[in-house]
Amino acid sequence: MHIVHHPIFVTLSVVTACLGSWTALDLFRRVRAHTGRRRGAWLMAAAVAMGVSIWAMHFIAMLGFNPGAEVRYDVRLTVLSLLLAIATTAFAFFSATHRNQYRLVLGGTVMGGGICLMHYVGMQAVITQVSLRNEPVYVLLAFLVAISASTGALVVATRDRTFAQRSLAAIVLGFAIVGMHYTAMFGVRLSPNPGAPIVQSGLDSMALAIVVAGGTFLILLLALIAALSDRRFETIAAQEALRSEQRLHALITEKLAAERRVAEALAEKAQAEAALFQSQRLESLGRLTGGVAHDFNNLLTVVIGALDIILRHPENPERHRRLAEAALLAAKRGERLTAQLLAFARRQPLQPEACDLNELIRESEPLLQRAAEGVSLVFDLATARNVALIDPAQFEAMLLNLVVNAVDANAQRITLASTRCEAPAEFAELAPGRYLRLCVSDDGDGMSPEVMTHVFEPFYTTKGQGKGTGLGLSQAYGFVRQSGGEVRVESEPGRGTRFTLYLPLMQAATVELVEKPVVAPHPARHLEVLLAEDDASVAAITDTMLRDLGHEVTRVENAEQALQILRSDKQIDLLLSDVVMPGGMNGVELAQQAVILRPGLRVLLSSGYAGESIDTVLMQGHWPFLRKPYLEDELAAQLHTLSAATA
């Protein structure tokens, strides 16, 4: 005999299972958002909701159960079935909180087994005159459905889902629970038992309906509590968000104020550093000005005094010669002084040549040995040729300054070592390529950090009075920088000093080295010279030198006057022009116009300081250059070279 279920109660059981599943899943979602006692409370609420919904679903379905006889329910077994549902569900949800796969399977198995056990305990609570028998196959099938549904419920409960996904999961879980119940009920077989006594104990259907309604009400109450809790937490969250926003606004305001204070502090620091830098520059400028004034006044004292005596006593030729030689010597010292100052400022007009640097060092060895008399001078030079485009005279002067500086520092051993290297990364301004690294090291007194900060400043010296001008190292520094290189100095008190110089090498290693020509004292033939010089005193001296050498001279004061002569029919063999002249056109521009007007015209430029932009043109070697001041023999050598080149 098969069991008949009323369709209304079947529908109610499905609705109750789905509602209970939704409530349980929603409550369990809150378990993961809390800790401590709140977490335990929400865990128990989820277990009660799930257990009661399963239990209520079972007994709602049983209210629609009609075995053909009166049905009552044993109270103790009915209560036991409820406790079994709640207990096993609580254990399953507790296992699921650990998010461990093994615990999920264990929890799902216990929960499914508990639900089935609840079902069959509930069936044992049925009191009726009809005998009930369960088919083993359907019992096993009911267990499988219950365990699968429970495990799926736990998996859904442990993951974040959208509202639609949670709703679908609750419906699927509700139908699975109902499916488990009716699977088990489908396996129940009825057989009449007319001899069984009529039992009046237990709950009748009306009382059971009231109890089930109470369980359903409990589920709805838990859902309402969850909703109210959501509202409360939303309010708290909104208040906390407002407070967080206020705190964030305060932090941002404080941060902006702090940034303003930092910016003001940095601005003050920058102003202080600028003021300090300006003070240091003024100090260096004052030292430079004082040093230049001191040295030049000494030199001018010799020159002016000698000339004054010559003019006052013209009757003594021998005395005139000695005084003139003294004045000339003082003037040459002034020339060296200005050359050193221009070298420091990197404004000296260089005369670069393709030179083997190692060969230049070897050629300078006798001079360096004399400067380092009594000191061990060691040379450790690269064997390969290292050709660079530099001014050999300035290079030799630089070496001499470095060696003399080491000797004055009480060095007993000075080493000059050279190697080829790539551009060092520490000097970002250096162009890529190959460089000669020249190290000049000594074992002298060394320098303190304070002295090292001023080591390249002109007229800064730690030597005694009258033992140095303070221009040697500044000249070396300026020459290396003007030649496209860099200098690094390392020193410690008592441990000596090491200067490392980096000079750029020419790309072609087989560049032909410049041979210095042997210069005759006077040019081979008579020249018609156009002299462009704005300084009348200099023009007069140069005019005298040229005429003394046997040349004819036409003097002009600026480039415009020179161009007028060049446009005329007057015979001109050579243009000797100052570089810096008034009138808007300098000597270089005049030379460019002159060779256009008269192709083949020989040009000789001269200046004491031409300026950086003009120096660049001069270094390209289009025309020879005669540095002021110069002697008559130096002028004659240049004229001879020009005459020989065009002969």
Secondary structure, DSSP 8 states (H G I E B T S, - for coil): ---EE-HHHHHHHHHHHHHHHHHHHHHHHHHTT--HHHHHHHHHHHHHHHHHHHHHHHHHHHHTEE-SS--EE-HHHHHHHHHHHHHHHHHHHHHHTT--HHHHHHHHHHHHHHHHHHHHHHHHTEE-SEEEEE-HHHHHHHHHHHHHHHHHHHHHHTS---HHHHHHHHHHHHHHHHHHHHHHHHTEEEEE-TTS-----SB-HHHHHHHHHHHHHHHHHHHHHHHHHHHHHHHHHHHHHHHHHHHHHHHHHHHHHHHHHHHHHHHHHHHHHHHHHHHHHHHHHHHHHHHHHHHHHHHHHHHHHHHHHHHH-TT-HHHHHHHHHHHHHHHHHHHHHHHHHHHHTT-S----EEEEHHHHHHHTHHHHHHHTTTSEEEEE--SS--EEEE-HHHHHHHHHHHHHHHHHTT-SEEEEEEEEEE--TT-TTS-SSEEEEEEEEE-S----HHHHTTTTSTT---S-TTS--S-HHHHHHHHHHHTT-EEEEEE-TTS-EEEEEEEE--S-TT----------SS-SS--EEEEE-S-HHHHHHHHHHHHHTT-EEEEESSHHHHHHHHHSS---SEEEEESS-SSS--HHHHHHHHHHHSTT-EEEEEES---HHHHHHHHTTSS-EEESS--HHHHHHHHHHHHHHT-
